[in-house]
């Protein structure tokens, strides 16, 4: 098991933000008027055979701790944009449950793949964990375009590791914050690290972004996580 740093996730749950974004685009909404439309969650492909376990520093401020977490990819094979939520539990070598994974939601574009970082829900370490049971707990249809996007993506090798770069673009006339996520993979296609940085974005503005992968990384990606306006 390796020890790596996991950037803190301090923003509100994605599904709540999705509802607020829809209401904002519609010019406001009343209480309980927005209801998510579920897609078939069974269609989501989990790449469990490539998932990796890590223990590292999570949280921030008074909430920093050493916690075990799972990096796992999920693919949306449909033609719909989906907000997908994963959950599950850690397992030991005998298959016994050791702890529960905190659920995480990400936007998966049609045909796209994203890396989830599922942390122990009590931010605890599980040194005897040898695997995890992962499940798709929700897949909600999205009917509005990305408000923050990655443009001009570039990837290059630098002394035995991969560097990814590009721009994070705010497409709307509102000031907001967006979590930009990078994933780095080894030769076997397994995720090695998933660092992230929170960007403040002015109206219709874009900012340069770059992440340097760990030694041995051969491929990297950039994506947008939680967004707050």
N, C-alpha and C positions, 0 to 999 in steps of 0.2 A: 504494500500500500504506500503511495507517495504522499508527500505533504506539499500542498500548494496553497496560494492565496486565492480566496474567492471574494470578489468584490461584493459589498453589501447591497442588498435589495431593500431600499427604504421607501419605495413609492407605493401608492395605493394599489389594491388588486386590479388586474387588468380588466376584468369583466365589469367592475364598477365604472372604470374609466371609459370603457366602450359605450356603456349606456349614457354617460354624461356627454360623450362626444356626439352621439347620435342626437341627443336632445339639443345640444348647442347648434348643430347643423340645421336642425329643424326650427330654430328660433326659440327654444325654450320648451320645457315639458312640465307636466304636473306630476305629483307624487303617484308612483305605481303605474304610470302609463307605459313605460318601456319594459317589454318582456323579451328575453332572448329566445331565438328560434334554434332549437337543437338540430344538428345534423347527425348522421349516423356515425357514432364514435368508433364503431368497429372497423371502419375503413382506414383509420389512422394506423400507419405502419410504425411500430416501435422497433428500433434497432438494438434490442437488448443484448444481442451477441457481441456488440461492440462497446457496450457501456463500460465505464471505468469508475472505480471507487477512489476517493481521496479523503484526506483529513488535513484541514488547514484552518486558518483564521477567518472567521466570518463575523458579521455584525460590525458595529461602530460605537465609539464612545463607551458608555457604561455597559453596553451589550456585546462587547467583543468576547469571543470564546473560541476554543478549538472544537471544531465540529466535523463530523463525517458527512460527506455528500456524494451524490452520484451525478456523473455527466452522461447523458443519454440523448441520442438523436431521435426525432420523430418526423415522419414525412406525411404530408397531406396530398394524397394522390387524386383528389377530386378537382373539379373545376371551380370550386367555391373558395373564397377567402374565409378562414376559420380562426376563431380564438379557441385554442386547445389547452386543456388543463390536464396535467399529469399528477399522479400521487402514487403511494405504495408504501413499502416497508423494507428495512434492511434485513438480510438473512445471514445466518452463520453457515458453517460448512455442512451442518446437518439439516438445513432448511428451516430452522426455527427463527421466528421473528425476534429482532433485537430492538427495533424502534421504528417509529412512523416517520415517513417523509412528509415534509411540509409541501402542500400543493403549490404548483406554479403554473401560470397561464402565459402563453405567448401567442402572438399572431403568426399563423402559418399561411403563406400565400398559396394559391393553387399550384400544385406540383412542387411545392417548396419543402425544404428541410430546415429545422431549427434545433439547436442544442439546448436542452433543459439542464439546469443545475438544481437538483433536488436535495435540500438540506434536511438533516434531522430536525423534527419539529420542536425539539427542546434544545437545539443547538448543542448536542452532546456528541462525544466521540465514541465510536464503536470499533475498537482495535481488532475484535474477533470477526467483524463482518467480512464475508467473502463474496457477497452478491446482494441483489435486491430484486424484489418483486414490483414491477412497474405496471400501472394501469392507466388508461385514458378515462378520466372521470367526467369530462365534458368536452363537447365540440360545438361551439356556437357560430352560426352563420353571421358574416359581416357583409353589410351592404353599402359601405362607404370606402373611399380610397384611403391609402396611407396618408397620414398628415405629416409624417416625418419619414424621409427616405434616405437611402444610401446611394450616392452617385459617384461616378468616376472611380470605381473600385479597381485597385491594383494590388498585385501580389508578386513578391520577388524573394529570392533566396539571398541570405546574408550570413556567411560563415557558418554553415550547417544548421541554419534555422530559417523560418519563414517570417517575412514582414508583410503585413497587410495595411493598406492605406486607402483613403477616399475622402469623401465629403459627406457630412450629415446635413440634410437640407430640410428646412422648415417650409412647408408648402402653403401655409395659411397666414392670414393677417392678424396673428395673435402671438404674443410672447409666451414661450413655453419651455419645458425641460424634457429631455429625452435621454434614456439610457441606451448607449451604444455598446453592443456586445461583439466580441471577437471569439472565434473558436479555432483552436489549433489542433491538427491531427498528425499522428505518426504514420509510418509507412503501412501499417496494418489497417488504417482507416479509423483508428480509435481516437476519441477526443482526449487531448492531453491537458489542456487548460481552457478556461472560458472567462477571461478578464473582461471587465466592463468599466465604462466611465460615464458619469452623468454630465450632460451638456446643457447649458442655458442657451436658448436660441431666440434671437430677435425675430420680428415679423419678416417672413419671407427670406430669412437669412440662411447662410450655410457656413459651416466651419470645417476645417480640415481635421482629420482623425487618423491616427496611426497606432498600431499595436505591434510589438515585437514578440514573436513566438519563442518557446523554449528550445534549447538544443535538441535536435532530432526531429523537429516538426518539419513536415513536407508540404502541408497545405493549410490554408486558413480562410476564414469567412468573416464577413461583417454583417450585422443585422441590428434592428432597432427593437428594444424591449419596451418597457413602460413609458408612457407619455403623459405629461401633466400640463394643462394650460390654465 
